Each structure stands twice: as structure tokens, then as C-alpha cells.
Amino acid sequence: MHTMSQSENQSAAQEGLEGGQIDAELRTKYLKRTDPFLVVCRCFSVVTILSALLCVVVNVLSAIDSFKNGENIFDGILRCYAVLIALFVVVAETEWERIQRFWIILQYWVGRGMLQIFVAVMTKALSAATAKKTYLILLSEIASYMLLACGVVYVIAGLLCCGCLKRSRLSKAVSREQTARDLEELERRREELRGLLLERE
């Protein structure tokens, strides 16, 4: 009688563990869901980075031509500044904490968008004034208009408080990931307990 009650307790405990395992898996899947808004923001950041890097390429090639000819040295210097600012745009899009702590304005989408618009206008104006090669003109047109569009979107989205929304959702996503890791750790311990119960049987 005592043996039967012990086996019943063990089977009940095992069923409880299995039921808890299913619940834990469902909770983990729910917590690991990706936020569509954050996915869109990441994709847009990638487009902005590519546009800024294209501006870097255009300005570097144009600066080399300017210094090589020796006629437009001041244009080459301005191109170097455009390269540095475009690289700064790329770094800002990575949302590196140290950079954002030092340049607080880059935490806000309006400030980030204005910087992108400045680089785009600078690239377009310099290419219109000095570019002689057809492929450089074409590249500068594509790069400047792409980055200009990204900057305008950033300014409009910043005015609509999308940056605050992103920071809020990002904070929730981080806490959700931490909760999911905690659940996985509990599930691992549950599996160890289940193994001990099976060994006793």
C-alpha cells in the first residue's frame, strides 16, 4: 500500500513536471517574440548606414581627385570634413552608448535626422560644384538623396515621438529577454529534478 502511494506520488510529480514544462515552453516562446516595430527600426538603421557609407565613398573619391589635380584643394578639405561627419552618422546609427552619452542630441531622432540632412546637402552641393566624372555625379546623386530621405524620415518620426516609443519598447524587449533566460534556467533545473525522479523509480 505504501509502495503504491509512493509510486502514485512520483507519477503525479512527473505529470506536474511535464505540465510545467509545456507551460514554460509556451511562456518562453511568447517572451522570445520579436517586436515588429523594433525590426522596422533596425532595417531603417541599416538603410541609413548604407546611405551614409555611400556618401563616404563618394566624398573620398572626390577628395582624391581634388588633391590629385591640385586645383580644388579647398574642395578636398571640405570633402574630408564630409567624410568625417558621414562616419559620425554611421556611428550614431549603431547607438553606441558612449557616443550617445557624449552627444546627447543624437539620442533624439530630430537631431540625428538634421545631421543626416546636413551630410546629404553637403555631398550634393560639393558634387554639383566640382564633380566632372559621370559615375561620381551619379553616385553622389544616389547617396545624397537616399541620406536626405532618411534624414527627413528621422525628423518627422522624431516629431511624432517615435524615438521615445523605440526606447520604451527596447527596454521592454531587454527585460523580456532576461525573463526568457531565467525561464530557460528554471527549465534546466526542472529537467534535472525530473531525471532524479526517474532514477528513484
Beta strands, then each sheet from edge to edge (+ up, - down):
end
